[in-house]
Amino acid sequence: MNAPPSAGTLLDARYRVGSVIARGGMSTVYRGTDTRLDRPVAVKIMDPRMAADPAFRMRFEREARSAARIDHPAVVDVFDQGAEIGPDGDTLFLVMELVEGCTLRDVLRQRGALGVPAALAVLEPVLLGLAEAHRLGMVHRDVKPENVLISTAREVKVADFGLVVAAAEAGLSHAGLIMGTVAYLSPEQVATGAADARSDVYSAGIMLYEMLTGTPPYSGDTAISVAYRHVNSDVPPPSLIAGDVPPELDALVRRATHRDPAARPADATAMLAELRRVAAALEVPRVPPPGPPPRPVEEQATVPAAPVRSPARSNGTRMLERGAAAPPEEPPTHLAARRRSRRVFAVWIAIVLVLALAVGVSAWWLGAGRWTAMPSIVGLQQTAAEKLLADADLVPTSTDSYDDSLAAGLVAQTDPGPDARLLRGSTVQIVVSRGRPVVPAVAPGTSVADAQAAIRNAELNPVQSTTAAEYSATVPQGAVVRTNPAAGTPLPSGGAVTLVLSRGAEPPPPPAEVAVPDVTGKRFGDAAKTLQKLGLDAEQDSGFLGGRDSRVQYQDPEPGSQVPPGTTITLHTGFF
């Protein structure tokens, strides 16, 4: 296994390695020099265990090429990638833009919560960089403060696109990688490993929460316990910890970190638009991102002071001329008076700060504080939508209506619409979808009028047809037997429902054959009626005289013959 490169090592006959800048779970970053172009660069050298894995190397090279396509001032430029072949193994490296400054993690560690203006000043360029990546079809998958760089000129840049996906697809596991990332992983990444642009939105929402409060929403002794919280718990509002966070930002964090990806902004561009709307509604002042924290005193360069000829004081440090005696100590009473005056001064400073804060809060409330923005809730489940409205200090009232395009229980319309500026406590009307209309259940035997009313109440159109009828042994003739389509079938609004009516009881089927009765001696009219009752026809032999009152002399076929129904019986008639 390769040893870490020493200062002065030349990679690929071009990149000279310098001092260590940062160490992470997968790699170490060195200050370097591109000797061909004579420019400073950052050289990220991957952990030898990863470099030795062929699958990781292949995906690393692919992701590096993809990351190099992102050309945006808020994304760290990727210049080159390569592998240095050595006797003990290969050194896999990535050459990037050198950003002189620090990470957002350094700023949070030194300052804690950044406050609303500074947090938005950092998040906006982060979302700009992610939006460009999402536009190109790329997903970062590891958005966290360690991967957000802030330069000495206060430029914010996103780093390390594609490294996590390369490790994940290669099937590698590394404790440092997991522990460093799990606090910002989306629920779907934890549960299935799947990630898209909405996963980056979730991580950005967690990062916004941390910038507003100074701490991530979830912590635990193990990565598993933290991951469990992401999957099973809703991120709490930042204002529970940071009292200066307005409800609009609580709502934005809630939307960005919704456990259901479909309820989040679709990508970084959508989240950026929401962030800017909130900032404009709250009239948040634009400030530069926080600069890198000052280096510790022991890291600062020491400049020797010029000798002086008389004792002097500078910031509490006394500089003496060589051989000169130290000045006498001040009397204790003077020291006590000095301490008292400092305490009084500190008290007055505290009073002034409290008054300034009170004036600022009052001004904020009289200005933007009384107002809130109508959140975008169309398409959300009713309970989630009402929670967002409550978080924005709005009071929901709801009605329901059929909707051909939205499933039941989702918000179809709001009044007023999204982003409307409202006084806190205002009432908002929401229309909840009942889904498509459903054919109602019409009991057999229902009258046509009642069936039509039930179908119209379901916002469907009842239809009658002369051919839509059938026999029924139980439903009276003219009443409704059933509907077509059947009850429970969803239809578009105004869809046709045909009423199938009863013809009454079905008559018995005719017999296969009929025995011809003996009708001789009967008048022709009476004989014909007898035959017709059995389904037979009667025909009078025209060769004989006599009308319907003439009597049957003989018949053809003869009495007792078996004939099919409808057979014509010839009756020979005459007068007796």
C-alpha positions as semicolon CSV with decimal commas, in nm:
position;residue;x (nm);y (nm);z (nm)
1;M;0,000;0,000;0,000
2;N;0,134;0,343;-0,090
3;A;0,271;0,574;0,177
4;P;0,138;0,934;0,177
5;P;0,331;1,149;-0,072
6;S;0,600;1,368;0,076
7;A;0,640;1,739;0,006
8;G;0,805;1,789;-0,330
9;T;0,662;1,471;-0,488
10;L;0,589;1,523;-0,859
11;L;0,271;1,355;-0,986
12;D;0,228;1,278;-1,353
13;A;0,552;1,471;-1,416
14;R;0,352;1,790;-1,371
15;Y;0,192;1,846;-1,029
16;R;0,423;1,913;-0,736
17;V;0,275;1,819;-0,398
18;G;0,310;2,064;-0,109
19;S;0,170;2,084;0,242
20;V;-0,152;1,921;0,366
21;I;-0,461;2,144;0,349
22;A;-0,728;1,905;0,476
23;R;-0,797;1,539;0,553
24;G;-1,125;1,355;0,500
25;G;-1,271;1,007;0,509
26;M;-1,181;0,928;0,149
27;S;-0,887;1,153;0,069
28;T;-0,626;1,406;0,171
29;V;-0,599;1,747;0,004
30;Y;-0,259;1,904;-0,055
31;R;-0,151;2,245;-0,169
32;G;0,021;2,192;-0,504
33;T;0,171;2,358;-0,808
34;D;0,098;2,293;-1,174
35;T;0,457;2,316;-1,300
36;R;0,348;2,331;-1,663
37;L;0,121;2,635;-1,619
38;D;0,299;2,768;-1,308
39;R;-0,019;2,810;-1,109
40;P;-0,126;2,698;-0,760
41;V;-0,369;2,407;-0,743
42;A;-0,527;2,177;-0,488
43;V;-0,436;1,809;-0,525
44;K;-0,682;1,560;-0,376
45;I;-0,516;1,218;-0,328
46;M;-0,756;0,932;-0,271
47;D;-0,718;0,679;0,010
48;P;-0,493;0,392;-0,114
49;R;-0,762;0,136;-0,029
50;M;-0,995;0,306;-0,274
51;A;-0,727;0,357;-0,537
52;A;-0,661;-0,018;-0,530
53;D;-1,022;-0,099;-0,623
54;P;-1,065;-0,123;-1,004
55;A;-1,439;-0,050;-0,987
56;F;-1,379;0,265;-0,785
57;R;-1,106;0,381;-1,023
58;M;-1,330;0,342;-1,325
59;R;-1,616;0,533;-1,163
60;F;-1,380;0,791;-1,015
61;E;-1,248;0,876;-1,362
62;R;-1,603;0,892;-1,502
63;E;-1,729;1,119;-1,224
64;A;-1,421;1,343;-1,251
65;R;-1,490;1,396;-1,621
66;S;-1,853;1,477;-1,542
67;A;-1,757;1,720;-1,265
68;A;-1,517;1,899;-1,502
69;R;-1,819;1,988;-1,720
70;I;-1,962;2,212;-1,448
71;D;-1,844;2,563;-1,529
72;H;-1,986;2,792;-1,262
73;P;-1,827;3,042;-1,021
74;A;-2,000;2,871;-0,726
75;V;-1,845;2,530;-0,806
76;V;-1,480;2,437;-0,749
77;D;-1,321;2,382;-1,092
78;V;-1,184;2,034;-1,169
79;F;-0,872;2,065;-1,386
80;D;-0,737;1,713;-1,420
81;Q;-0,736;1,358;-1,282
82;G;-0,482;1,082;-1,304
83;A;-0,306;0,786;-1,148
84;E;0,061;0,768;-1,056
85;I;0,186;0,408;-1,089
86;G;0,432;0,305;-0,817
87;P;0,600;-0,014;-0,700
88;D;0,372;-0,040;-0,394
89;G;0,050;0,056;-0,569
90;D;-0,113;0,341;-0,758
91;T;-0,176;0,695;-0,637
92;L;-0,514;0,817;-0,760
93;F;-0,545;1,195;-0,761
94;L;-0,768;1,484;-0,865
95;V;-0,638;1,833;-0,949
96;M;-0,871;2,119;-0,861
97;E;-0,892;2,491;-0,825
98;L;-0,712;2,608;-0,510
99;V;-0,950;2,805;-0,289
100;E;-0,761;3,004;-0,027
101;G;-0,984;3,025;0,276
102;C;-1,176;2,771;0,482
103;T;-1,479;2,543;0,482
104;L;-1,826;2,629;0,609
105;R;-1,757;2,373;0,883
106;D;-1,467;2,592;1,006
107;V;-1,698;2,896;1,017
108;L;-1,973;2,708;1,204
109;R;-1,722;2,566;1,450
110;Q;-1,587;2,914;1,525
111;R;-1,911;3,118;1,512
112;G;-2,197;2,877;1,576
113;A;-2,529;3,003;1,438
114;L;-2,474;3,255;1,158
115;G;-2,802;3,446;1,180
116;V;-3,060;3,483;0,903
117;P;-2,881;3,727;0,666
118;A;-2,545;3,543;0,674
119;A;-2,710;3,200;0,640
120;L;-2,897;3,311;0,328
121;A;-2,578;3,473;0,193
122;V;-2,406;3,131;0,210
123;L;-2,699;2,919;0,092
124;E;-2,776;3,124;-0,220
125;P;-2,444;3,055;-0,399
126;V;-2,454;2,692;-0,282
127;L;-2,794;2,653;-0,452
128;L;-2,666;2,835;-0,761
129;G;-2,383;2,583;-0,795
130;L;-2,613;2,286;-0,733
131;A;-2,867;2,427;-0,981
132;E;-2,604;2,427;-1,257
133;A;-2,513;2,066;-1,174
134;H;-2,881;1,963;-1,172
135;R;-2,928;2,134;-1,508
136;L;-2,653;1,910;-1,646
137;G;-2,815;1,600;-1,496
138;M;-2,565;1,561;-1,210
139;V;-2,639;1,496;-0,843
140;H;-2,388;1,584;-0,570
141;R;-2,514;1,332;-0,308
142;D;-2,286;1,468;-0,032
143;V;-2,389;1,830;0,035
144;K;-2,252;1,925;0,377
145;P;-2,050;2,208;0,539
146;E;-1,720;2,026;0,478
147;N;-1,786;2,047;0,102
148;V;-1,868;2,419;0,099
149;L;-1,556;2,636;0,067
150;I;-1,541;3,008;0,151
151;S;-1,247;3,200;0,007
152;T;-1,064;3,490;0,168
153;A;-1,254;3,709;-0,081
154;R;-1,578;3,558;0,063
155;E;-1,666;3,360;-0,246
156;V;-1,872;3,047;-0,174
157;K;-1,797;2,734;-0,377
158;V;-1,928;2,375;-0,371
159;A;-1,667;2,099;-0,393
160;D;-1,643;1,719;-0,433
161;F;-1,905;1,644;-0,696
162;G;-1,927;1,275;-0,775
163;L;-1,684;1,126;-0,522
164;V;-1,952;0,972;-0,304
165;V;-2,140;0,822;-0,597
166;A;-1,814;0,669;-0,723
167;A;-1,754;0,505;-0,385
168;A;-2,117;0,395;-0,351
169;E;-2,139;0,243;-0,699
170;A;-1,810;0,062;-0,647
171;G;-1,957;-0,098;-0,334
172;L;-1,696;0,054;-0,101
173;S;-1,764;0,122;0,266
174;H;-1,559;0,352;0,480
175;A;-1,635;0,454;0,836
176;G;-1,510;0,809;0,791
177;L;-1,721;0,858;0,483
178;I;-2,038;0,730;0,653
179;M;-1,992;0,922;0,976
180;G;-1,907;1,244;0,791
181;T;-2,213;1,226;0,567
182;V;-2,501;1,068;0,757
183;A;-2,605;1,389;0,935
184;Y;-2,706;1,533;0,594
185;L;-2,833;1,223;0,409
186;S;-3,188;1,223;0,276
187;P;-3,426;0,947;0,391
188;E;-3,425;0,782;0,048
189;Q;-3,043;0,766;0,048
190;V;-3,051;0,598;0,388
191;A;-3,332;0,357;0,300
192;T;-3,249;0,259;-0,059
193;G;-2,931;0,438;-0,165
194;A;-3,127;0,614;-0,441
195;A;-3,060;0,984;-0,494
196;D;-3,172;1,258;-0,732
197;A;-3,179;1,638;-0,732
198;R;-3,435;1,637;-0,448
199;S;-3,183;1,451;-0,230
200;D;-2,942;1,744;-0,269
201;V;-3,230;1,977;-0,179
202;Y;-3,283;1,779;0,144
203;S;-2,914;1,808;0,238
204;A;-2,917;2,181;0,161
205;G;-3,221;2,216;0,389
206;I;-3,034;2,038;0,671
207;M;-2,737;2,268;0,614
208;L;-2,966;2,573;0,630
209;Y;-3,104;2,442;0,960
210;E;-2,750;2,413;1,097
211;M;-2,650;2,763;0,981
212;L;-2,960;2,907;1,154
213;T;-2,921;2,711;1,479
214;G;-2,551;2,625;1,501
215;T;-2,615;2,249;1,514
216;P;-2,762;1,979;1,285
217;P;-3,116;1,865;1,371
218;Y;-3,010;1,511;1,463
219;S;-2,716;1,375;1,655
220;G;-2,637;1,040;1,812
221;D;-2,368;0,805;1,932
222;T;-2,379;0,600;1,611
223;A;-2,437;0,668;1,244
224;I;-2,730;0,424;1,250
225;S;-2,913;0,619;1,520
226;V;-2,877;0,942;1,321
227;A;-2,986;0,773;0,999
228;Y;-3,292;0,630;1,179
229;R;-3,400;0,983;1,277
230;H;-3,376;1,103;0,916
231;V;-3,600;0,821;0,797
232;N;-3,859;0,832;1,077
233;S;-3,871;1,190;1,209
234;D;-3,967;1,529;1,066
235;V;-3,699;1,796;1,095
236;P;-3,810;2,036;1,371
237;P;-3,849;2,409;1,300
238;P;-3,519;2,600;1,347
239;S;-3,705;2,863;1,551
240;L;-3,737;2,614;1,840
241;I;-3,364;2,674;1,896
242;A;-3,301;3,008;1,724
243;G;-3,569;3,255;1,826
244;D;-3,481;3,503;1,551
245;V;-3,582;3,264;1,273
246;P;-3,913;3,380;1,114
247;P;-4,191;3,134;1,027
248;E;-4,121;3,172;0,655
249;L;-3,776;3,018;0,700
250;D;-3,920;2,746;0,924
251;A;-4,157;2,662;0,639
252;L;-3,875;2,661;0,382
253;V;-3,667;2,423;0,594
254;R;-3,972;2,203;0,643
255;R;-4,042;2,184;0,268
256;A;-3,679;2,120;0,175
257;T;-3,643;1,842;0,435
258;H;-3,978;1,673;0,381
259;R;-3,935;1,295;0,413
260;D;-4,134;1,248;0,092
261;P;-3,916;1,364;-0,201
262;A;-4,229;1,455;-0,401
263;A;-4,317;1,722;-0,141
264;R;-3,979;1,897;-0,170
265;P;-3,876;2,160;-0,428
266;A;-3,799;1,967;-0,747
267;D;-3,434;2,073;-0,764
268;A;-3,190;2,343;-0,650
269;T;-3,335;2,593;-0,899
270;A;-3,681;2,556;-0,743
271;M;-3,542;2,584;-0,388
272;L;-3,340;2,892;-0,486
273;A;-3,656;3,057;-0,619
274;E;-3,834;2,987;-0,288
275;L;-3,537;3,116;-0,089
276;R;-3,535;3,442;-0,284
277;R;-3,910;3,486;-0,241
278;V;-3,878;3,439;0,134
279;A;-3,583;3,680;0,153
280;A;-3,776;3,943;-0,044
281;A;-4,091;3,900;0,167
282;L;-3,893;3,935;0,491
283;E;-3,680;4,218;0,348
284;V;-3,369;4,037;0,468
285;P;-3,067;4,267;0,417
286;R;-2,805;4,140;0,171
287;V;-2,473;4,083;0,346
288;P;-2,154;3,915;0,227
289;P;-2,092;3,557;0,337
290;P;-1,893;3,525;0,659
291;G;-1,518;3,529;0,601
292;P;-1,270;3,266;0,718
293;P;-1,219;3,273;1,096
294;P;-0,894;3,432;1,217
295;R;-0,601;3,199;1,263
296;P;-0,487;3,122;1,616
297;V;-0,221;3,353;1,756
298;E;0,047;3,083;1,738
299;E;-0,012;3,053;1,361
300;Q;0,023;3,428;1,292
301;A;0,353;3,566;1,171
302;T;0,556;3,742;1,439
303;V;0,713;4,075;1,344
304;P;0,985;4,191;1,585
305;A;0,924;4,535;1,731
306;A;1,177;4,814;1,689
307;P;1,358;4,906;2,008
308;V;1,229;5,211;2,196
309;R;1,411;5,444;2,425
310;S;1,147;5,483;2,693
311;P;0,893;5,250;2,849
312;A;0,570;5,223;2,648
313;R;0,250;5,018;2,640
314;S;0,085;4,862;2,335
315;N;-0,223;4,642;2,378
316;G;-0,114;4,545;2,726
317;T;0,235;4,428;2,618
318;R;0,521;4,633;2,759
319;M;0,831;4,683;2,546
320;L;1,146;4,784;2,737
321;E;1,475;4,927;2,628
322;R;1,754;4,680;2,696
323;G;1,880;4,732;3,049
324;A;1,597;4,965;3,150
325;A;1,418;4,900;3,476
326;A;1,056;4,800;3,478
327;P;0,811;5,075;3,575
328;P;0,657;5,046;3,918
329;E;0,331;4,855;3,955
330;E;0,013;5,058;3,993
331;P;-0,128;5,077;4,342
332;P;-0,404;4,826;4,421
333;T;-0,660;5,105;4,461
334;H;-0,599;5,220;4,108
335;L;-0,642;4,865;3,983
336;A;-0,970;4,828;4,171
337;A;-1,100;5,157;4,030
338;R;-0,999;5,045;3,681
339;R;-1,185;4,713;3,725
340;R;-1,499;4,892;3,854
341;S;-1,499;5,131;3,561
342;R;-1,465;4,839;3,321
343;R;-1,763;4,664;3,484
344;V;-1,975;4,980;3,460
345;F;-1,874;5,019;3,097
346;A;-1,970;4,656;3,027
347;V;-2,311;4,706;3,193
348;W;-2,379;5,011;2,978
349;I;-2,275;4,825;2,667
350;A;-2,515;4,543;2,755
351;I;-2,799;4,791;2,811
352;V;-2,732;4,958;2,476
353;L;-2,727;4,622;2,300
354;V;-3,056;4,514;2,461
355;L;-3,221;4,843;2,362
356;A;-3,087;4,811;2,007
357;L;-3,218;4,455;1,987
358;A;-3,560;4,563;2,115
359;V;-3,575;4,849;1,865
360;G;-3,467;4,615;1,586
361;V;-3,725;4,350;1,676
362;S;-3,999;4,614;1,703
363;A;-3,904;4,763;1,369
364;W;-3,898;4,418;1,211
365;W;-4,241;4,338;1,354
366;L;-4,397;4,669;1,249
367;G;-4,242;4,629;0,906
368;A;-4,209;4,274;0,775
369;G;-4,281;4,089;1,099
370;R;-4,660;4,126;1,086
371;W;-4,666;3,974;0,742
372;T;-4,620;3,623;0,625
373;A;-4,607;3,457;0,283
374;M;-4,863;3,208;0,158
375;P;-4,671;2,880;0,111
376;S;-4,704;2,671;-0,204
377;I;-4,919;2,374;-0,095
378;V;-5,105;2,263;-0,410
379;G;-5,042;1,892;-0,460
380;L;-4,960;1,824;-0,093
381;Q;-5,156;1,597;0,140
382;Q;-5,415;1,793;0,337
383;T;-5,250;1,730;0,676
384;A;-4,908;1,838;0,549
385;A;-5,056;2,147;0,383
386;E;-5,240;2,251;0,699
387;K;-4,918;2,207;0,900
388;L;-4,731;2,437;0,659
389;L;-5,006;2,696;0,687
390;A;-4,994;2,675;1,067
391;D;-4,614;2,716;1,054
392;A;-4,671;3,033;0,846
393;D;-4,917;3,163;1,113
394;L;-5,216;3,118;0,879
395;V;-5,554;2,958;0,958
396;P;-5,679;2,699;0,705
397;T;-6,043;2,631;0,622
398;S;-6,116;2,352;0,378
399;T;-6,378;2,232;0,133
400;D;-6,357;1,936;-0,102
401;S;-6,429;1,892;-0,468
402;Y;-6,387;1,631;-0,740
403;D;-6,070;1,668;-0,942
404;D;-5,979;1,464;-1,251
405;S;-5,601;1,516;-1,216
406;L;-5,530;1,489;-0,842
407;A;-5,569;1,192;-0,611
408;A;-5,810;1,215;-0,320
409;G;-5,674;1,399;-0,017
410;L;-5,438;1,631;-0,208
411;V;-5,480;2,009;-0,213
412;A;-5,620;2,117;-0,551
413;Q;-5,658;2,495;-0,508
414;T;-5,587;2,770;-0,257
415;D;-5,729;3,116;-0,208
416;P;-5,515;3,324;-0,204
417;G;-5,251;3,168;-0,429
418;P;-4,889;3,089;-0,337
419;D;-4,652;3,372;-0,235
420;A;-4,938;3,609;-0,150
421;R;-4,840;3,849;0,130
422;L;-5,082;3,810;0,422
423;L;-5,119;3,935;0,774
424;R;-5,038;3,666;1,029
425;G;-5,358;3,498;1,149
426;S;-5,534;3,540;0,813
427;T;-5,774;3,270;0,696
428;V;-5,680;3,068;0,389
429;Q;-5,934;2,867;0,190
430;I;-5,806;2,534;0,058
431;V;-5,993;2,301;-0,178
432;V;-5,906;1,935;-0,122
433;S;-5,942;1,690;-0,407
434;R;-6,192;1,405;-0,377
435;G;-6,031;1,246;-0,680
436;R;-6,233;1,157;-0,987
437;P;-6,613;1,119;-0,948
438;V;-6,720;0,760;-0,876
439;V;-7,037;0,595;-1,007
440;P;-7,271;0,583;-0,705
441;A;-7,437;0,264;-0,585
442;V;-7,795;0,250;-0,715
443;A;-7,999;-0,025;-0,550
444;P;-8,199;-0,254;-0,783
445;G;-8,560;-0,138;-0,793
446;T;-8,474;0,233;-0,757
447;S;-8,694;0,460;-0,959
448;V;-8,544;0,632;-1,263
449;A;-8,585;0,979;-1,108
450;D;-8,404;0,883;-0,786
451;A;-8,123;0,711;-0,977
452;Q;-8,076;1,017;-1,198
453;A;-8,056;1,246;-0,893
454;A;-7,790;1,026;-0,727
455;I;-7,577;1,025;-1,043
456;R;-7,604;1,402;-1,087
457;N;-7,504;1,453;-0,723
458;A;-7,184;1,263;-0,805
459;E;-7,120;1,516;-1,087
460;L;-7,188;1,253;-1,353
461;N;-7,442;1,246;-1,637
462;P;-7,731;0,989;-1,627
463;V;-7,826;0,842;-1,966
464;Q;-8,128;0,631;-2,071
465;S;-8,142;0,406;-2,378
466;T;-8,425;0,201;-2,525
467;T;-8,186;-0,086;-2,580
468;A;-8,052;-0,076;-2,222
469;A;-8,315;-0,306;-2,070
470;E;-8,318;-0,658;-1,942
471;Y;-8,555;-0,908;-1,780
472;S;-8,557;-0,929;-1,402
473;A;-8,750;-1,165;-1,179
474;T;-8,718;-0,929;-0,880
475;V;-8,722;-0,573;-1,021
476;P;-9,055;-0,438;-1,144
477;Q;-9,080;-0,339;-1,506
478;G;-8,951;0,018;-1,567
479;A;-8,737;0,037;-1,250
480;V;-8,354;0,047;-1,250
481;V;-8,180;-0,291;-1,247
482;R;-7,818;-0,162;-1,249
483;T;-7,585;0,104;-1,394
484;N;-7,328;0,082;-1,671
485;P;-7,043;0,125;-1,570
486;A;-7,090;-0,048;-1,238
487;A;-7,098;0,127;-0,902
488;G;-6,753;0,234;-0,776
489;T;-6,605;0,299;-1,122
490;P;-6,412;0,632;-1,136
491;L;-6,501;0,854;-1,433
492;P;-6,405;1,201;-1,554
493;S;-6,633;1,478;-1,431
494;G;-6,956;1,475;-1,636
495;G;-6,897;1,119;-1,757
496;A;-7,199;0,925;-1,886
497;V;-7,368;0,658;-1,671
498;T;-7,632;0,446;-1,846
499;L;-7,938;0,330;-1,650
500;V;-8,032;-0,032;-1,731
501;L;-8,409;-0,075;-1,680
502;S;-8,618;-0,384;-1,605
503;R;-8,847;-0,550;-1,861
504;G;-9,018;-0,745;-1,587
505;A;-9,011;-1,122;-1,544
506;E;-8,883;-1,318;-1,840
507;P;-9,155;-1,537;-2,008
508;P;-9,098;-1,913;-2,003
509;P;-8,930;-2,050;-2,314
510;P;-9,157;-2,213;-2,575
511;P;-9,166;-2,595;-2,580
512;A;-8,955;-2,777;-2,835
513;E;-9,265;-2,946;-2,990
514;V;-9,637;-2,909;-2,949
515;A;-9,906;-3,179;-2,967
516;V;-10,172;-3,076;-3,219
517;P;-10,512;-3,069;-3,039
518;D;-10,832;-3,203;-3,184
519;V;-11,039;-2,906;-3,292
520;T;-11,283;-3,087;-3,527
521;G;-11,645;-2,984;-3,478
522;K;-11,546;-2,640;-3,348
523;R;-11,626;-2,324;-3,528
524;F;-11,322;-2,200;-3,720
525;G;-11,270;-1,889;-3,498
526;D;-11,275;-2,091;-3,176
527;A;-11,042;-2,355;-3,323
528;A;-10,793;-2,088;-3,432
529;K;-10,783;-1,940;-3,078
530;T;-10,715;-2,282;-2,930
531;L;-10,424;-2,337;-3,167
532;Q;-10,281;-1,989;-3,109
533;K;-10,268;-2,044;-2,734
534;L;-10,033;-2,334;-2,803
535;G;-9,816;-2,128;-3,037
536;L;-9,965;-2,273;-3,355
537;D;-10,115;-2,088;-3,647
538;A;-10,453;-2,170;-3,807
539;E;-10,531;-2,162;-4,177
540;Q;-10,880;-2,219;-4,327
541;D;-10,893;-2,440;-4,634
542;S;-11,021;-2,210;-4,905
543;G;-11,166;-2,502;-5,101
544;F;-11,455;-2,528;-4,863
545;L;-11,740;-2,286;-4,821
546;G;-11,808;-2,122;-4,495
547;G;-11,677;-1,836;-4,283
548;R;-11,538;-1,820;-3,933
549;D;-11,863;-1,963;-3,804
550;S;-11,831;-2,273;-4,018
551;R;-11,722;-2,581;-3,832
552;V;-11,404;-2,784;-3,874
553;Q;-11,464;-3,105;-4,066
554;Y;-11,110;-3,235;-4,036
555;Q;-10,757;-3,096;-3,981
556;D;-10,407;-3,134;-4,120
557;P;-10,184;-3,247;-3,944
558;E;-10,407;-3,486;-3,761
559;P;-10,483;-3,449;-3,389
560;G;-10,202;-3,577;-3,163
561;S;-9,925;-3,502;-3,412
562;Q;-9,604;-3,347;-3,261
563;V;-9,508;-3,030;-3,448
564;P;-9,270;-2,735;-3,375
565;P;-9,420;-2,413;-3,235
566;G;-9,536;-2,180;-3,512
567;T;-9,650;-2,465;-3,735
568;T;-9,958;-2,379;-3,942
569;I;-10,254;-2,617;-3,899
570;T;-10,488;-2,635;-4,199
571;L;-10,853;-2,652;-4,096
572;H;-11,108;-2,793;-4,347
573;T;-11,447;-2,636;-4,266
574;G;-11,806;-2,666;-4,382
575;F;-12,163;-2,658;-4,255
576;F;-12,322;-2,949;-4,073
